[in-house]
Amino acid sequence: MKKHFSLRISGILVFSLFLINYSTYGQGKNVRFVGENIRNQVKLVWIVEQWNPNWKAFKIAKRKPLNLNARWEQVTLEWIYPSVDPAKSLANQIKSETEAARIKAKLNNWLSTGKVKPTTSAEFLTRLAESQDAVKGLNVSFGLDVDMAFIQGFGIIDKTEGFNEWEYGLFVLTNSVSDPTEPIRTINTKNMANGPIAMDLKVSASGPSKFSNTRIKWSLNYTQYLAFGVNGFNVYKLDGKKQLRLNRTPIWVYSNTETAEGSVIDPSTLASEKMVYAVAPVSLFGTEGKRIMYEYLPPRFPEPVKMPKVNIQGKAVSRSIPLSWQFLKADESQITGFYIQRASDKDSWRTISALLPPDLRQFEDKKISNRESETYYYRMLVMADKDTLGMSPTVAIFHEAVIIPPVPKGLAGQVNREGSRYVVNLTWDSPSPNDEDTEEYMIYANSPPSKEIILMGNISPTKGNKFRYEIFNTMGDEYMFRISARGKTKMESKLSDTLKIYVPGNYVLSPSLLPVRVDSNQVTISWKHDYRRDLKGFQIFINGQAVATEDVLNAKLSSYTTKLSYGNAYIIEMIAVNRFGQKSERSFKRVVAVDKRNR
């Protein structure tokens, strides 16, 4: 079975990151070498678009570019082997103590939360050589968070005090060449971005549509987009003095022509409210360019043109539409009342009310279909006896269907092991024969150790009544699941009952043996263990023989006392055993001597 790659990648379509052709040479024809030079700090990333199975490691050197005979000066003193190694020092790659500490802390956080898992260089290289999808997934991770490149061995941060212009070279260690003299790719600091990217963007907006969303769009020169090394765009909305970002990750664009277009939806639009948006390019290294501002006034819903002394207004509310109007009190004696008429895109005009008294100013249309969205048109007839005195202007109201499917029932789960990974196979009851609304289901879960159950945004809605949930955390923990049903109009039901299920870990941590205390021939063995959530207990070995098992040494204990014969030396070791029968590796050894002089 192929080993799973260490990084969980969210389901985002990849465009420009892989589909751009670059003029290259030699071994580096499938390598994109990009950099940024800001405040005497050079950041470099090499993006491999097709992996060479002979590659093993990378090294970066630099030289003064105007002298082609100048010797290459080593930037990374050691070869950089692709891996996710929590023990490796980043000083070889990152010459800034501040940046190195920040990235190290980020790696530790990802490891502790299971977002990445430790991966050796051999595993890393095997996966890249076996799967082009793994190479693409690796590059996606750089576009979403460039720190992934530094952590996994595909980037460096260098300082450039003392000389303004450098040429950097990317050297590759292969199975056949152990000391390469020529780089496969080079890049000059004068060709790198040395500040925020400035692009010519034309920003516009449209909406709100019938769903009350506004779409912000911007057009750009795609050649300029590629030449500037833009990784995507950030879009902001002004809220008072704050600028709130509408996108979580950079918005990528792709085009086969000279002109490209990007867009994003603002779901919180209010009709007739002026809004201010800003669009800014952002580099692969997270440096944001100039924000292009745009003011937008959304169109108002249709309002009636006032007929003398008569007005009508309406607002869509769930399964009914309330209407109100204005009419002069002094003219009430001149009329006998009002009729309300309604039409739609499917139906012609018809009267939907009885004769309403002259002093009434409101009416609620309760005969609204909630099975489909529809635009309704209303008008009012002003009556004098049986004659129509006049007709109000027409008002159009868009009514969005609100179809909420029933709450799913019978959520259950089964834990299964598949190779080196656990999965939870979720099942629930199929929709009842009378359920015409449910179309798909949304999966909610927690990410231990967090107890918060949230929507799994990287999981597409599922059509059936089962789901295979992969576990990426390496330690055993309790997982919680809930599901909801979603209908034809994308309305979501309330969440199901919570399913709690314990998933064992892939391995058990070894106990840490503390110094052994000897009192005469009585020996006290003490230990520490940092993860006891699914632990059953411990086993102690003296000279290779088990002297106490987990049935005696339960998970709550941290010491054990026994008597040993005088005049001998003893080797003491321990293992931990969880309640699923998994055993840890043996702890490091403690050697003690029981001497008669201790009596």
C-alpha positions, 0 to 999 in steps of 0.5 A, spaced: 500 500 500 502 506 498 504 511 504 499 517 505 503 524 503 503 528 510 499 534 508 492 534 508 490 539 502 483 542 502 479 541 495 481 547 491 482 548 484 489 549 481 490 554 475 496 558 474 500 554 479 501 548 474 499 551 467 504 556 466 509 554 461 516 557 463 523 558 459 528 553 462 534 549 461 537 543 463 535 539 469 531 545 471 526 545 465 520 543 470 523 547 476 520 554 477 525 558 481 522 564 485 524 570 490 522 576 493 528 581 496 525 586 501 528 589 507 535 586 505 532 579 506 531 574 500 526 569 500 527 563 495 522 558 493 523 552 488 517 549 485 518 543 482 512 541 476 515 534 475 519 530 479 526 527 477 526 520 481 534 521 481 533 527 485 535 527 493 536 534 496 538 541 494 543 546 496 543 554 495 549 558 493 550 565 491 555 570 487 556 577 484 552 576 478 557 581 474 563 576 474 561 570 471 568 567 474 566 569 481 566 563 485 559 560 488 558 562 496 554 557 500 548 560 503 546 553 505 552 549 508 548 543 508 544 539 503 536 540 504 533 533 504 525 534 503 522 531 509 517 533 515 522 532 521 520 536 527 527 535 530 531 538 524 534 545 525 532 550 520 538 555 521 541 551 515 535 554 511 533 560 515 538 566 516 533 570 520 532 568 528 525 571 528 523 567 522 526 561 524 523 561 531 516 563 528 516 557 522 518 552 528 513 554 532 508 553 526 511 546 525 510 544 532 503 547 532 501 543 525 504 536 528 500 537 535 494 538 531 495 533 526 495 537 520 502 534 518 505 528 520 513 527 521 515 524 514 522 522 513 526 524 507 525 517 504 518 517 504 517 524 502 522 522 495 518 516 494 511 519 494 513 524 489 517 519 485 510 515 485 505 520 484 504 526 480 498 528 484 503 528 490 507 533 486 501 538 485 498 537 492 505 539 494 505 546 490 498 547 492 500 547 499 506 553 497 500 557 494 496 557 500 501 558 505 509 559 503 511 557 510 510 549 507 516 550 503 520 552 508 518 547 513 518 541 507 525 543 504 523 547 498 525 554 500 530 559 504 530 565 507 537 569 506 540 576 509 543 580 504 547 586 508 553 589 505 552 587 497 545 590 493 545 585 488 546 577 488 545 571 483 542 565 487 543 558 484 539 552 485 544 546 486 541 539 486 544 532 489 542 526 485 544 519 485 549 520 480 552 526 482 554 528 489 558 534 488 554 538 482 558 544 480 553 548 476 546 550 478 540 547 475 536 554 475 538 561 477 535 568 479 538 575 480 535 579 486 534 585 481 529 581 477 525 579 484 520 583 487 523 588 492 516 591 494 509 591 494 506 589 487 503 594 483 498 592 478 493 595 473 486 592 475 479 594 473 474 593 479 467 593 478 461 590 481 454 587 480 448 585 484 445 584 489 441 579 485 435 575 487 439 572 492 442 578 495 449 577 493 454 582 490 459 579 486 466 583 486 470 583 479 476 585 477 480 584 470 487 584 469 493 583 464 495 576 464 502 577 462 503 582 467 500 577 472 505 572 470 511 577 470 510 580 477 509 573 480 502 574 483 500 568 487 493 571 487 488 576 490 485 579 496 479 582 496 476 587 502 470 590 504 470 596 508 466 596 515 467 603 518 474 604 519 476 596 518 477 592 512 474 585 512 477 580 508 472 576 504 477 570 502 480 566 506 486 564 501 488 567 495 484 568 489 487 565 483 486 566 476 487 563 469 486 565 462 488 563 455 488 570 453 491 576 454 486 578 459 484 575 465 478 576 470 477 574 478 471 575 482 468 573 489 461 573 492 460 578 498 454 575 501 452 580 506 449 585 501 444 590 503 440 593 498 441 601 497 447 601 501 453 604 499 459 599 499 467 600 498 471 594 496 478 593 495 482 588 491 490 587 492 495 582 488 499 578 493 505 575 492 507 567 493 511 570 499 504 573 502 507 580 500 500 584 499 500 590 493 497 596 492 489 596 494 485 598 488 478 601 491 471 601 488 465 604 491 459 601 489 451 602 490 447 596 489 440 597 485 434 597 489 428 592 489 423 595 484 419 600 488 412 603 485 411 609 481 406 613 486 399 614 483 396 620 487 395 619 494 396 611 493 402 607 494 404 600 495 410 596 498 411 589 500 417 584 503 418 577 502 417 573 509 418 566 509 411 563 506 407 569 506 408 576 503 406 582 507 403 588 504 402 596 506 400 602 503 399 609 504 392 613 503 390 620 505 385 619 511 381 625 508 379 621 501 376 615 505 369 617 505 370 618 497 371 610 496 368 603 498 375 600 499 381 596 495 382 590 492 389 587 492 391 583 485 397 579 484 401 576 478 407 572 477 412 570 471 407 564 471 400 566 472 396 572 470 393 578 474 388 575 479 384 578 485 387 575 491 383 579 497 376 581 498 374 588 498 378 591 504 375 597 508 377 604 506 381 605 513 385 599 512 393 600 510 396 593 510 394 586 508 398 579 508 398 574 502 399 567 505 398 563 499 405 563 497 408 557 494 414 555 498 416 549 494 420 554 489 422 561 488 418 566 484 417 573 483 411 576 485 407 582 482 402 586 486 397 592 485 391 595 488 385 597 485 381 603 488 374 602 488 368 607 489 362 602 489 363 597 483 367 602 479 375 602 479 377 609 481 384 608 479 390 603 480 396 603 484 403 602 480 406 595 480 411 593 485 415 586 484 417 582 490 422 576 489 420 570 494 426 565 495 423 558 497 425 556 504 425 548 504 428 546 510 429 538 510 428 534 516 433 532 521 437 526 519 436 520 524 440 514 526 447 516 526 452 511 527 459 509 526 464 503 526 472 504 526 476 500 522 483 500 520 486 500 513 493 499 512 497 504 517 491 509 518 484 508 521 477 510 518 470 512 521 465 509 517 459 513 518 452 511 517 445 514 518 438 512 516 435 513 509 430 519 507 423 516 508 419 515 502 415 522 504 421 526 504 422 530 497 426 535 500 433 532 502 438 532 496 445 531 500 448 531 507 453 535 510 458 532 515 460 536 521 466 533 526 471 536 531 478 536 531 481 533 537 483 535 542 478 541 540 471 539 542 468 544 538 464 540 532 464 544 526 462 543 518 468 540 514 469 545 509 474 541 505 469 535 505 464 535 499 456 534 500 455 527 500 448 524 496 448 517 500 447 515 507 454 513 509 461 516 509 468 514 510 472 519 514 479 518 514 483 520 521 489 523 520 491 524 528 496 519 530 494 519 537 488 516 540 482 520 541 475 521 542 471 524 535 464 527 535 460 527 529 454 530 527 450 531 520 445 535 517 441 535 511 441 540 505 435 541 500 434 543 493 434 550 495 441 549 499 437 550 506 440 546 511 436 542 517 438 542 524 444 538 526 443 531 528 444 528 535 452 527 536 455 521 535 461 520 540 466 515 538 473 513 540 479 512 535 485 509 537 492 512 535 497 509 530 502 508 535 504 508 543 509 513 546 514 510 550 515 511 558 521 516 560 524 512 566 527 516 571 533 515 575 532 509 579 532 509 587 536 504 591 535 503 598 539 496 601 536 491 596 529 495 595 529 498 588 524 503 586 523 505 579 519 511 577 517 514 570 513 519 566 508 518 560 505 524 557 499 521 553 495 517 558 488 518 554 487 511 552 493 507 556 492 501 559 498 500 563 506 499 563 510 493 563 517 493 566 523 488 564 529 487 568 535 483 565 530 482 559 525 479 563 518 481 564 517 482 572 510 486 572 505 487 567 499 492 565 494 488 569 498 490 575 501 497 573 495 501 571 495 507 567 495 511 573 501 509 576 508 512 576 512 508 580 514 501 582 518 498 588 521 491 588 527 487 592 533 484 588 539 480 590 545 483 592 551 483 588 548 484 582 547 489 576 541 490 573 538 493 566 531 496 567 526 497 561 519 499 560 514 499 555 507 502 555 500 498 553 494 501 551 487 498 551 487 496 544 493 492 545 498 496 542 505 496 545 510 502 545 518 501 543 522 500 549 524 505 553 531 507 554 535 503 559 537 504 566 543 500 569 543 499 577 547 495 582 545 492 588 551 492 593 551 489 600 555 495 602 548 499 601 545 495 607 
